[in-house]
Amino acid sequence: MILSKHLTLARAVLGSFIGLLILLGILFAAVFEESRKSVLESSRRLQAEDSGEIAENVRAYLSSAERVIHAFEEQIQQGVVRPGNVPSVEHSLFALLLADDALTELTLTEGKKIGETPEGAIRLAEEGKSQVAVYRLPAPAQAPGLEPGGNDRLFVTRILTLEKGGFVSRIRDETGHGGFLSGATQTIRYPAPRDPTLHMTFLTPSHRDFSGKILWSDWHWMEMDEHLPPQRRRVIVTTQKAIADREGRFVGVFRAGLLTDRIEALINHEEKDRTSHEIFLCDTQGRMISRMTHQDRLEEMGDDLRVNPDRLTGPVRRALQLRVLREVSESNPVVFEGYSENGRKYMVTYRYLEKNQDWVLGILVPESYYFGELQRIRNNLLLLLGVLIVSIFFIGLMILHHLGKTGSSLCHEAGRMNSFHFEPSPIQSPFHDVREVLESLERAKAAMRSLGKYAPLALVKELYLRQQDPVPGGDPNEVSILFTDIRDFTSYSETLSPQKLAEALGLYLEVMERVIQKQCGGVIDKYIGDAVMALWNVPSPLADHPARACQAMLECRRVCRELFGSPEWARTGAPAFQTRFGLHCGTVLVGHFGSPDRLNYTALGDGVNLAARLESINKVYGTEMIVSESVVERVGQRFEFRLLDCVTVKGKTRPVRIFELLGETGTLTPSTRDICQSYEEAFELYLAGDFQGCLTRCQTLTGDPPSQRLAGRCRQFILNPPDSGWDGTHVFTEK
């Protein structure tokens, strides 16, 4: 009882926080240390997985050379390739190289074995030595010794044969336009012996100790590029093996070459995000093999090519000096080590690569890459503990602040609704009951936004301000009435799926609504399928409503053309819609029509019917926008029109002159203006009964549909003249 008497919510919360902070402080050190150990173990595992993945990709790339050796041996055993027959060997090498784009060189060096030295080295007869090599050209394609050619020559064959005591090199382009073996051949006779059997890639595999084994070389310059400039010479690794014929006799040494830049690409351009990693290839002596940037230079170090260490970063140079690198071997393939450089800690993983010249894959990562998040969490937690302590003293003030803020928020939202601003607002309050009130207001606003999609929101606002309920009935009012329709929409409905058609129609009506209501101040009365009925000057007055309606027609046409060229429209698969417009300005009955329980705010009267008929007769004249004479009289000089006809639409007895809306004043091209002027002159002849003169004038306007329509009417009247009471009015008997 004493405890509950003095216990307050603030004291309970404060005591709980203090106890929690003490507990967190005790657990923090232990958890952080265990987390560090766990992260260290995970980081080593991840580096081991990464290095294993890269090593496997490198091995997969190198294995292509071993596969081609086995394939060539099998061809010899099956008799497909005949040793000593240069065309047979050349054809096989070319086919094998063409089949695997990982290979850059295939070479067979032949010699007749006559014995061995006591040390196991091979002894060859002087005659019969030869070499056939097929290799890819570097870009831009240019073979050594050949005249400059096109970049379509990708493969070159070089044949070395012993003739008259010296070796002769014959070089042929294998990809000339004539096909295989059809390229031009250049012959080079070397002044000094170039015995290919004295090359280490021949001597070592043919030695007794390595006979029948596949041997790998280290990185070295490609022998075939010796005539190229230094900057274009390629670096390769080769695999070679002594080859025997079907009877087991020594034939020579087969050699396959692979470009090292592919290996560098596998190392440096993995799909995983390793932006903080330094990945490289080195040897157990601490010499860098792979280039890490394009600026790194390769230099000959003994029999090998290695990267000049001058450009290496300090952490990488230090990693190559670590003692554990010398301990990496086939029996100890993965080694981890950590060290510091310039006050920053690093972790390095070494992985031994099999089937090579003691290559080692290294992955160097700053320790912060793995531990930075842990340290950040520790610092944030310490900061959080301090913030919590300070926050406790301000909890009371915050509660009072939130109560005041909640009251202001309720008043603000009520005021916005009273002003007909129904945009959604975020619900922010720590109190459940206040959130319920705000959620109720949001639901009311959502209902009003939904209502605005079915009825003009301006009408609802007007009724609200007048404090009136809508009742059936209407009042006469001068309005501008616009009808639009899509040409051949029925055919689109037959060719498009319902979903695609609905999507296309939704995009189309969205831009039409935006122009009519938001840009030009109109009110969309209703959608009739693909058609739109819009009104201006109701429910709020607009002094320039005919001009706004004309501007809406032109703007709708423009934005629709932009829509039809957009990616959103292309995804629907629908063609570009062609919209027809009909506009009339007149006095009609505007109000609420329907039953007492279901009303529709709309316009009724002859003017509405006339606007609908004007839209429909566009298809007769081949036009897009037809307006009545009352519209032309009210807009003044703001727009360009041409007089189309004097008509009586179906259901009407009084004729009306109709005009085609061409554009805003000053926007017509001279050719369009000339066509319209000639048409109106022809129409004056038509009204005067000069049908032949009108026909002659219309026949000069071949690209103008209204002119062709008028010309057809003149031809009929020339054959069958009208009655004496004819006044030029054309009567439409169909909608």
C-alpha distance (Angstrom), angle and dihedral (degrees) to the residues before:
residue distance angle dihedral
M1 . . .
I2 3.80 . .
L3 3.81 89.2 .
S4 3.79 93.7 49.3
K5 3.79 90.7 45.7
H6 3.78 93.7 59.1
L7 3.79 97.7 30.3
T8 3.75 114.4 103.2
L9 3.78 130.4 -179.8
A10 3.80 90.4 -109.8
R11 3.81 92.2 51.4
A12 3.80 91.7 46.8
V13 3.79 91.9 49.9
L14 3.81 91.3 45.4
G15 3.82 93.2 49.7
S16 3.80 91.3 47.2
F17 3.76 92.0 51.3
I18 3.81 93.3 48.5
G19 3.80 91.6 49.9
L20 3.79 90.7 47.1
L21 3.79 91.8 50.1
I22 3.80 92.0 51.2
L23 3.81 90.6 50.0
L24 3.78 92.1 47.0
G25 3.78 90.5 50.4
I26 3.81 91.4 53.6
L27 3.78 93.7 46.8
F28 3.76 95.1 41.1
A29 3.81 98.4 75.3
A30 3.81 94.5 45.1
V31 3.80 94.4 45.2
F32 3.79 92.9 46.5
E33 3.80 93.1 51.7
E34 3.80 92.7 47.8
S35 3.78 89.9 46.8
R36 3.78 90.4 53.1
K37 3.78 91.2 53.2
S38 3.77 91.1 47.3
V39 3.81 92.9 48.7
L40 3.80 90.7 48.3
E41 3.80 91.2 52.8
S42 3.80 91.8 45.2
S43 3.79 92.3 48.3
R44 3.79 91.4 52.5
R45 3.76 90.6 48.4
L46 3.80 91.6 49.1
Q47 3.79 92.2 48.7
A48 3.80 89.9 48.3
E49 3.81 89.9 51.0
D50 3.80 92.1 46.7
S51 3.79 93.2 48.1
G52 3.80 90.3 45.7
E53 3.79 91.1 51.5
I54 3.80 93.1 49.2
A55 3.82 91.3 44.3
E56 3.80 90.3 51.7
N57 3.82 90.9 51.0
V58 3.81 90.5 49.9
R59 3.79 90.9 48.0
A60 3.80 90.7 48.9
Y61 3.80 89.5 52.5
L62 3.82 93.3 47.8
S63 3.80 91.9 46.6
S64 3.80 90.4 68.9
A65 3.80 88.1 73.3
E66 3.81 91.6 52.8
R67 3.80 91.1 48.8
V68 3.78 92.9 53.4
I69 3.83 90.6 50.8
H70 3.79 90.7 55.0
A71 3.80 90.8 45.5
F72 3.81 91.8 52.5
E73 3.80 92.3 47.5
E74 3.79 89.9 51.0
Q75 3.81 91.1 52.0
I76 3.81 90.0 53.5
Q77 3.81 91.8 48.2
Q78 3.80 90.9 49.4
G79 3.80 92.2 47.8
V80 3.80 93.9 -116.2
V81 3.82 89.8 121.6
R82 3.81 119.3 44.1
P83 3.81 112.5 -155.6
G84 3.77 111.8 -130.7
N85 3.81 91.6 27.8
V86 3.80 103.8 106.6
P87 3.86 97.7 -164.3
S88 3.82 90.5 49.7
V89 3.80 92.6 49.6
E90 3.77 93.3 42.4
H91 3.80 93.1 50.4
S92 3.83 91.5 50.6
L93 3.82 93.8 48.0
F94 3.78 91.8 48.1
A95 3.82 92.7 49.9
L96 3.82 93.0 47.3
L97 3.81 92.4 48.1
L98 3.78 92.2 46.8
A99 3.82 91.5 51.4
D100 3.82 95.4 56.7
D101 3.80 119.1 43.3
A102 3.80 90.4 -168.7
L103 3.81 89.1 74.0
T104 3.77 121.0 81.4
E105 3.83 101.4 176.7
L106 3.81 139.1 22.1
T107 3.81 119.0 -174.4
L108 3.81 135.0 177.0
T109 3.83 115.1 -166.2
E110 3.81 110.4 -168.0
G111 3.79 132.2 -164.3
K112 3.80 138.4 158.6
K113 3.81 110.6 -109.8
I114 3.79 114.9 -139.3
G115 3.81 99.7 168.3
E116 3.80 147.3 -53.4
T117 3.76 136.4 -87.8
P118 3.85 118.5 -118.8
E119 3.80 87.5 -102.7
G120 3.82 90.2 58.5
A121 3.82 97.5 -105.1
I122 3.81 116.4 142.1
R123 3.80 122.8 -106.2
L124 3.78 117.7 -149.4
A125 3.78 134.6 -166.6
E126 3.78 114.5 -111.6
E127 3.77 93.0 -122.6
G128 3.78 125.1 63.9
K129 3.80 97.6 39.2
S130 3.80 112.6 142.1
Q131 3.77 143.4 143.7
V132 3.81 131.8 -149.1
A133 3.83 116.6 -167.5
V134 3.81 129.5 176.6
Y135 3.78 115.8 -170.4
R136 3.77 141.7 163.9
L137 3.76 121.0 -105.4
P138 3.79 120.2 -122.7
A139 3.81 117.0 -120.9
P140 2.94 124.3 -64.2
A141 3.81 86.0 44.7
Q142 3.79 112.4 -122.1
A143 3.79 125.9 144.8
P144 3.81 118.9 -145.7
G145 3.76 109.9 -102.8
L146 3.81 95.4 14.8
E147 3.76 127.9 107.8
P148 3.82 115.4 -103.4
G149 3.77 110.6 -79.5
G150 3.78 141.7 172.2
N151 3.75 125.6 -65.1
D152 3.83 91.4 -111.7
R153 3.85 91.2 80.2
L154 3.76 101.9 94.1
F155 3.82 105.5 157.0
V156 3.79 131.8 51.5
T157 3.81 131.6 -172.0
R158 3.80 121.4 -148.7
I159 3.81 118.5 -168.2
L160 3.81 120.1 -169.3
T161 3.80 115.9 -164.6
L162 3.79 132.7 170.6
E163 3.80 111.3 -116.2
K164 3.82 127.5 167.1
G165 3.78 94.1 -15.4
G166 3.81 96.3 -48.7
F167 3.78 137.9 76.9
V168 3.78 119.6 -106.2
S169 3.80 121.5 -157.6
R170 3.78 119.8 -149.1
I171 3.80 115.9 -169.6
R172 3.77 122.5 -166.5
D173 3.80 132.6 179.7
E174 3.81 107.7 -124.8
T175 3.79 97.2 -163.7
G176 3.76 103.8 54.3
H177 3.79 117.8 142.2
G178 3.81 90.3 -99.7
G179 3.83 94.5 65.3
F180 3.80 132.9 -117.2
L181 3.83 116.9 -3.5
S182 3.81 89.5 4.8
G183 3.80 99.0 102.8
A184 3.76 126.1 108.0
T185 3.81 116.9 -86.6
Q186 3.78 127.0 -141.6
T187 3.80 122.0 -165.7
I188 3.82 122.6 -148.8
R189 3.80 120.9 -173.4
Y190 3.79 110.9 -161.2
P191 3.82 116.7 -139.5
A192 3.81 90.6 -143.4
P193 3.83 127.5 44.6
R194 3.80 114.2 -87.0
D195 3.75 98.5 -171.7
P196 3.86 105.9 -178.0
T197 3.83 90.6 -161.5
L198 3.80 89.3 68.2
H199 3.82 92.1 62.2
M200 3.83 115.5 107.5
T201 3.81 90.8 -123.5
F202 3.83 86.2 64.6
L203 3.80 102.2 35.8
T204 3.82 97.8 49.0
P205 3.84 99.7 49.6
S206 3.80 91.5 43.1
H207 3.82 92.0 54.0
R208 3.76 114.9 110.2
D209 3.82 93.0 -118.5
F210 3.83 92.1 57.3
S211 3.81 100.9 33.3
G212 3.80 110.5 139.3
K213 3.81 94.2 10.5
I214 3.76 127.3 116.2
L215 3.81 109.8 -123.8
W216 3.78 129.4 -165.5
S217 3.77 126.4 -146.3
D218 3.78 127.1 -146.8
W219 3.81 122.5 -114.2
H220 3.80 111.7 -61.3
W221 3.80 140.8 153.7
M222 3.77 114.7 -79.4
E223 3.80 107.5 -102.4
M224 3.81 92.4 -143.9
D225 3.83 91.8 59.1
E226 3.82 95.0 59.8
H227 3.81 90.9 112.3
L228 3.82 94.1 50.8
P229 3.82 125.1 92.7
P230 3.84 113.0 -89.7
Q231 3.78 93.4 -109.3
R232 3.81 90.5 58.1
R233 3.79 99.1 45.1
R234 3.79 112.6 114.8
V235 3.78 128.0 -134.5
I236 3.80 116.8 -135.4
V237 3.77 144.3 169.0
T238 3.78 118.4 -140.1
T239 3.76 136.0 -157.2
Q240 3.79 119.0 -155.3
K241 3.77 139.4 -179.2
A242 3.80 137.2 -179.1
I243 3.84 109.7 -108.3
A244 3.82 128.1 -148.4
D245 3.81 128.7 -163.4
R246 3.80 126.7 -123.0
E247 3.82 91.1 -79.2
G248 3.79 92.2 50.6
R249 3.81 94.9 -105.8
F250 3.80 119.1 145.1
V251 3.80 110.9 -98.8
G252 3.78 104.1 171.6
V253 3.80 141.6 -87.9
F254 3.79 124.2 -54.8
R255 3.80 116.2 -150.8
A256 3.82 130.2 -169.0
G257 3.79 122.6 -169.0
L258 3.82 130.6 -154.9
L259 3.79 127.2 -168.1
T260 3.79 113.9 -114.2
D261 3.77 93.2 -147.5
R262 3.80 87.2 73.6
I263 3.81 88.4 57.2
E264 3.82 90.1 49.2
A265 3.80 89.3 49.9
L266 3.81 91.2 52.1
I267 3.80 89.4 51.0
N268 3.80 100.5 42.6
H269 3.79 103.9 32.0
E270 3.77 107.2 49.0
E271 3.82 119.1 153.7
K272 3.81 93.2 -118.4
D273 3.79 120.1 88.9
R274 3.81 103.8 -101.6
T275 3.79 99.3 152.5
S276 3.82 89.9 137.2
H277 3.80 93.7 47.2
E278 3.79 128.7 94.7
I279 3.83 107.0 -154.4
F280 3.79 119.4 -175.0
L281 3.78 145.9 154.8
C282 3.80 119.9 -125.8
D283 3.80 139.9 154.4
T284 3.79 128.9 -110.8
Q285 3.80 89.3 -98.6
G286 3.79 90.8 66.3
R287 3.81 96.6 -106.9
M288 3.81 118.4 140.2
I289 3.80 115.0 -121.1
S290 3.82 106.5 174.5
R291 3.78 122.4 60.2
M292 3.78 114.1 -121.7
T293 3.82 96.1 -165.6
H294 3.79 135.4 20.3
Q295 3.81 89.0 -109.0
D296 3.81 93.9 62.1
R297 3.82 112.7 108.7
L298 3.79 126.9 -144.4
E299 3.78 118.3 -139.4
E300 3.77 133.2 -175.1
M301 3.80 110.7 -105.9
G302 3.78 106.8 -178.8
D303 3.80 107.1 -51.9
D304 3.80 93.5 -21.6
L305 3.79 138.3 76.3
R306 3.78 115.0 -125.8
V307 3.81 136.3 171.0
N308 3.78 116.9 -97.2
P309 3.83 103.5 -110.6
D310 3.81 95.0 -145.6
R311 3.81 94.5 89.6
L312 3.81 97.0 44.8
T313 3.80 118.4 113.9
G314 3.78 119.4 -109.9
P315 3.84 95.4 -108.6
V316 3.82 92.0 49.6
R317 3.81 92.7 46.1
R318 3.79 89.6 50.4
A319 3.82 91.6 48.2
L320 3.83 89.9 55.5
Q321 3.82 89.2 54.6
L322 3.82 96.9 54.5
R323 3.78 115.6 119.5
V324 3.81 93.8 -135.2
L325 3.80 89.4 66.9
R326 3.79 88.8 70.8
E327 3.80 89.1 54.7
V328 3.81 94.7 59.3
S329 3.80 110.5 108.1
E330 3.78 142.5 139.9
S331 3.82 89.2 -83.5
N332 3.83 92.1 46.0
P333 3.81 101.2 35.5
V334 3.85 102.5 162.0
V335 3.82 124.7 45.7
F336 3.84 129.6 172.2
E337 3.80 126.6 -158.0
G338 3.79 138.7 169.2
Y339 3.78 128.9 -155.1
S340 3.81 143.8 156.8
E341 3.79 128.4 -114.0
N342 3.81 123.7 -178.0
G343 3.79 90.7 -14.1
R344 3.79 94.6 -52.2
K345 3.80 125.4 109.9
Y346 3.80 122.2 -129.2
M347 3.80 136.7 -173.9
V348 3.80 122.3 -149.9
T349 3.80 131.4 -170.7
Y350 3.80 122.5 -162.7
R351 3.80 122.5 -161.9
Y352 3.79 124.2 -173.2
L353 3.81 114.5 -130.9
E354 3.78 115.8 -141.9
K355 3.83 127.5 -133.6
N356 3.80 96.8 27.1
Q357 3.80 144.0 86.5
D358 3.84 96.7 -69.9
W359 3.80 94.6 -68.5
V360 3.79 117.4 176.7
L361 3.81 125.9 -160.9
G362 3.81 113.4 -143.1
I363 3.82 128.4 -164.0
L364 3.81 114.5 -169.3
V365 3.81 119.0 -169.5
P366 3.82 131.5 171.5
E367 3.78 109.8 -114.4
S368 3.79 88.5 -127.5
Y369 3.82 88.6 67.0
Y370 3.80 88.2 71.7
F371 3.82 102.5 22.2
G372 3.80 99.6 36.4
E373 3.80 92.3 85.5
L374 3.81 91.4 48.1
Q375 3.79 91.3 50.9
R376 3.77 90.6 46.7
I377 3.80 90.3 52.5
R378 3.80 90.6 49.7
N379 3.80 92.6 50.9
N380 3.78 92.1 44.6
L381 3.78 91.0 49.9
L382 3.79 91.7 52.1
L383 3.76 89.3 48.1
L384 3.79 90.5 48.2
L385 3.79 91.8 53.0
G386 3.78 90.0 54.4
V387 3.78 92.3 46.2
L388 3.79 91.6 50.5
I389 3.78 91.8 53.9
V390 3.78 92.5 50.7
S391 3.80 92.7 42.6
I392 3.79 93.3 59.2
F393 3.80 90.9 67.1
F394 3.77 91.5 54.3
I395 3.79 99.2 45.4
G396 3.78 92.9 97.4
L397 3.78 92.9 49.5
M398 3.77 90.2 48.2
I399 3.80 92.1 52.9
L400 3.81 91.4 53.0
H401 3.78 89.8 45.5
H402 3.79 92.0 52.2
L403 3.79 92.1 49.0
G404 3.80 90.8 53.7
K405 3.76 91.6 44.0
T406 3.80 91.2 49.9
G407 3.80 92.2 55.0
S408 3.78 91.3 49.3
S409 3.80 90.6 48.3
L410 3.80 92.6 53.1
C411 3.82 91.9 49.5
H412 3.78 91.5 46.1
E413 3.81 94.2 51.1
A414 3.81 91.6 46.8
G415 3.81 89.9 51.2
R416 3.79 92.0 49.9
M417 3.79 91.5 52.2
N418 3.81 90.3 48.6
S419 3.83 87.6 54.9
F420 3.83 91.2 49.0
H421 3.79 95.0 -111.5
F422 3.78 103.4 142.7
E423 3.81 101.2 168.6
P424 3.83 111.6 137.3
S425 3.78 117.2 -101.2
P426 3.82 128.5 -159.1
I427 3.79 115.2 -100.2
Q428 3.79 106.6 -128.4
S429 3.75 120.7 168.9
P430 3.80 133.5 115.6
F431 3.83 90.9 -143.7
H432 3.78 119.8 87.5
D433 3.81 97.4 -148.7
V434 3.81 91.9 49.8
R435 3.79 90.5 49.9
E436 3.81 89.1 53.6
V437 3.82 90.8 54.8
L438 3.82 91.7 47.8
E439 3.80 90.6 47.4
S440 3.82 89.6 52.9
L441 3.81 89.7 52.8
E442 3.80 90.1 49.4
R443 3.81 90.6 51.4
A444 3.81 90.0 50.9
K445 3.81 90.5 50.4
A446 3.81 90.4 48.1
A447 3.81 88.8 52.8
M448 3.81 90.6 51.8
R449 3.80 91.6 47.9
S450 3.80 88.8 50.9
L451 3.81 91.1 48.2
G452 3.80 88.6 53.1
K453 3.81 89.1 61.8
Y454 3.81 90.8 59.7
A455 3.81 102.7 34.3
P456 3.81 132.3 27.0
L457 3.79 106.5 -88.7
A458 3.80 89.8 -148.0
L459 3.82 88.2 62.0
V460 3.80 91.7 50.7
K461 3.81 89.8 49.1
E462 3.79 91.5 50.4
L463 3.81 92.0 51.3
Y464 3.80 89.0 47.0
L465 3.81 93.4 52.1
R466 3.81 90.9 46.9
Q467 3.81 90.6 45.1
Q468 3.81 88.8 -132.4
D469 3.75 132.6 141.9
P470 3.81 116.4 -134.8
V471 3.82 111.7 -102.9
P472 3.81 128.5 -174.5
G473 3.78 113.3 -88.9
G474 3.77 142.7 68.4
D475 3.79 146.0 -135.4
P476 3.81 130.1 -132.5
N477 3.76 111.3 -101.9
E478 3.80 136.0 166.1
V479 3.80 107.8 -116.7
S480 3.77 139.8 163.2
I481 3.80 108.9 -120.1
L482 3.79 121.1 -159.1
F483 3.79 127.3 -170.8
T484 3.79 122.9 -173.8
D485 3.79 131.1 -176.3
I486 3.81 136.9 175.7
R487 3.77 115.9 -116.0
D488 3.85 114.6 -119.7
F489 3.80 92.5 -2.2
T490 3.80 90.5 152.7
S491 3.81 91.1 62.1
Y492 3.82 89.9 50.3
S493 3.81 88.4 53.2
E494 3.79 89.8 56.3
T495 3.81 96.2 48.7
L496 3.83 100.8 40.7
S497 3.78 127.6 65.0
P498 3.81 115.2 -111.0
Q499 3.81 91.1 -109.8
K500 3.83 94.3 50.2
L501 3.80 91.2 44.2
A502 3.81 91.8 50.7
E503 3.81 91.1 48.0
A504 3.82 92.8 49.4
L505 3.81 92.9 45.5
G506 3.81 90.6 48.7
L507 3.82 92.2 53.8
Y508 3.81 91.0 46.3
L509 3.82 95.9 49.0
E510 3.81 90.9 44.4
V511 3.82 92.9 61.4
M512 3.81 91.3 41.4
E513 3.82 90.7 53.2
R514 3.80 92.3 46.6
V515 3.81 92.4 53.9
I516 3.79 98.0 41.4
Q517 3.81 99.9 43.5
K518 3.80 107.1 22.9
Q519 3.79 102.2 33.1
C520 3.80 104.6 28.7
G521 3.83 102.8 29.4
G522 3.79 98.3 -118.7
V523 3.78 129.5 138.1
I524 3.78 121.5 -128.4
D525 3.79 104.2 -133.6
K526 3.79 96.5 -170.8
Y527 3.78 147.2 -31.2
I528 3.79 114.6 -120.0
G529 3.78 102.0 -167.5
D530 3.79 102.7 -70.7
A531 3.82 92.6 -11.6
V532 3.81 126.1 94.6
M533 3.80 128.9 -152.6
A534 3.81 114.7 -163.9
L535 3.80 134.3 177.4
W536 3.80 135.0 -157.5
N537 3.83 129.0 -160.3
V538 3.81 93.7 33.9
P539 2.94 140.6 130.2
S540 3.82 86.2 -2.2
P541 3.82 120.0 33.3
L542 3.80 120.4 -108.1
A543 3.79 117.5 -170.9
D544 3.82 94.4 -157.2
H545 3.79 98.2 39.0
P546 3.87 96.6 136.4
A547 3.81 90.7 53.5
R548 3.81 91.1 47.0
A549 3.81 89.6 51.9
C550 3.82 91.6 50.6
Q551 3.77 90.2 48.0
A552 3.81 89.6 50.3
M553 3.84 91.1 54.6
L554 3.80 92.7 52.4
E555 3.81 93.4 43.0
C556 3.82 92.4 48.1
R557 3.78 89.8 54.4
R558 3.81 91.4 49.7
V559 3.80 98.3 47.7
C560 3.81 91.5 43.8
R561 3.80 90.0 56.5
E562 3.81 88.8 51.5
L563 3.81 89.7 48.7
F564 3.81 92.8 51.0
G565 3.80 89.7 56.0
S566 3.81 94.9 48.8
P567 3.85 126.9 103.4
E568 3.84 89.8 -120.5
W569 3.80 90.6 60.6
A570 3.81 92.6 44.2
R571 3.82 89.8 57.8
T572 3.83 90.3 60.2
G573 3.81 91.9 59.4
A574 3.82 89.7 -138.1
P575 3.83 121.8 136.8
A576 3.78 121.2 -121.5
F577 3.82 109.4 -73.5
Q578 3.80 118.7 -129.4
T579 3.81 110.7 -142.9
R580 3.80 125.2 -155.5
F581 3.81 120.4 -155.8
G582 3.78 131.8 -159.0
L583 3.85 121.3 -173.1
H584 3.78 131.7 -176.8
C585 3.79 132.5 169.0
G586 3.78 117.7 -151.6
T587 3.77 147.9 115.8
V588 3.80 115.0 -74.5
L589 3.77 137.8 156.9
V590 3.83 111.3 -87.4
G591 3.78 123.9 -174.4
H592 3.78 147.5 79.6
F593 3.79 114.1 -34.4
G594 3.78 129.4 179.4
S595 3.79 136.1 52.0
P596 3.81 123.5 -29.1
D597 3.81 90.0 -104.2
R598 3.79 98.2 44.2
L599 3.80 120.7 33.9
N600 3.78 134.0 175.8
Y601 3.80 122.2 -156.4
T602 3.80 104.7 -139.7
A603 3.81 146.4 123.5
L604 3.81 127.0 -96.7
G605 3.78 131.5 -171.4
D606 3.79 146.3 73.7
G607 3.79 91.7 -60.9
V608 3.79 91.0 61.8
N609 3.79 91.7 51.1
L610 3.81 91.4 47.7
A611 3.83 92.2 52.5
A612 3.80 89.7 50.7
R613 3.84 91.5 49.6
L614 3.83 91.5 49.0
E615 3.79 90.2 56.2
S616 3.81 91.2 49.5
I617 3.82 97.4 49.7
N618 3.81 91.1 58.3
K619 3.80 85.7 88.7
V620 3.83 89.7 59.0
Y621 3.81 94.3 55.5
G622 3.83 97.1 33.2
T623 3.82 90.5 -120.1
E624 3.80 134.6 130.6
M625 3.81 105.3 -149.0
I626 3.80 125.6 38.3
V627 3.80 123.1 173.4
S628 3.78 132.1 -178.3
E629 3.80 125.0 -111.4
S630 3.81 90.5 -105.8
V631 3.81 89.7 63.7
V632 3.81 92.7 50.6
E633 3.79 91.4 49.6
R634 3.82 92.5 53.4
V635 3.81 102.7 45.9
G636 3.78 97.2 56.8
Q637 3.81 116.8 -162.7
R638 3.83 98.0 -23.7
F639 3.82 95.1 101.4
E640 3.79 139.6 36.2
F641 3.82 118.2 -121.4
R642 3.75 136.9 170.2
L643 3.78 125.1 -150.4
L644 3.81 107.5 -113.8
D645 3.78 105.6 177.3
C646 3.76 149.0 -44.2
V647 3.80 107.2 -107.8
T648 3.74 145.6 169.5
V649 3.77 109.0 -144.9
K650 3.79 122.8 -145.3
G651 3.78 111.5 -75.7
K652 3.83 93.3 22.4
T653 3.77 132.4 95.3
R654 3.78 101.2 -172.3
P655 3.83 114.9 82.1
V656 3.79 120.8 -127.7
R657 3.77 130.8 -166.1
I658 3.81 112.9 -123.8
F659 3.80 128.6 -157.0
E660 3.79 136.3 -163.1
L661 3.82 114.8 -126.6
L662 3.81 106.2 -132.8
G663 3.80 104.1 174.5
E664 3.76 145.1 -75.9
T665 3.76 117.1 -40.7
G666 3.78 112.6 -81.8
T667 3.83 95.9 19.7
L668 3.83 99.8 94.8
T669 3.78 120.4 104.2
P670 3.82 117.5 -123.4
S671 3.82 91.4 -111.5
T672 3.80 92.5 52.8
R673 3.79 91.1 47.1
D674 3.84 90.7 51.0
I675 3.82 92.1 49.8
C676 3.81 92.3 50.3
Q677 3.80 92.8 46.7
S678 3.82 91.5 49.2
Y679 3.81 90.2 48.7
E680 3.80 92.9 52.0
E681 3.83 90.3 48.4
A682 3.80 89.0 50.8
F683 3.82 90.1 48.8
E684 3.83 90.3 53.5
L685 3.83 88.1 55.0
Y686 3.81 88.1 48.6
L687 3.82 92.2 52.7
A688 3.83 89.2 47.9
G689 3.83 89.9 55.4
D690 3.83 94.4 -111.2
F691 3.80 93.3 133.8
Q692 3.80 95.1 161.9
G693 3.80 91.9 51.8
C694 3.78 90.9 46.7
L695 3.83 91.0 48.9
T696 3.80 91.4 50.0
R697 3.78 91.4 51.3
C698 3.85 93.4 45.7
Q699 3.79 92.8 50.0
T700 3.80 88.6 65.7
L701 3.83 90.1 58.5
T702 3.80 96.9 67.3
G703 3.83 97.7 155.9
D704 3.83 95.9 50.0
P705 3.86 114.8 92.2
P706 3.85 95.8 -159.4
S707 3.82 89.1 52.8
Q708 3.80 91.5 52.3
R709 3.80 89.8 48.4
L710 3.83 91.0 52.1
A711 3.81 90.7 45.6
G712 3.81 90.7 55.1
R713 3.78 90.9 51.0
C714 3.83 90.2 50.7
R715 3.80 91.5 52.2
Q716 3.81 89.7 54.7
F717 3.80 92.7 49.0
I718 3.82 91.5 48.1
L719 3.81 88.9 56.4
N720 3.81 94.7 36.6
P721 3.83 110.9 22.5
P722 3.83 116.1 -150.0
D723 3.77 124.7 -109.1
S724 3.77 120.3 -80.9
G725 3.80 91.9 -104.6
W726 3.81 93.5 56.6
D727 3.82 111.7 132.6
G728 3.81 100.3 -177.7
T729 3.80 96.1 -96.5
H730 3.79 115.2 140.0
V731 3.80 113.5 -145.3
F732 3.81 117.9 -147.1
T733 3.78 113.9 -150.4
E734 3.82 94.6 -177.9
K735 3.80 133.8 55.7
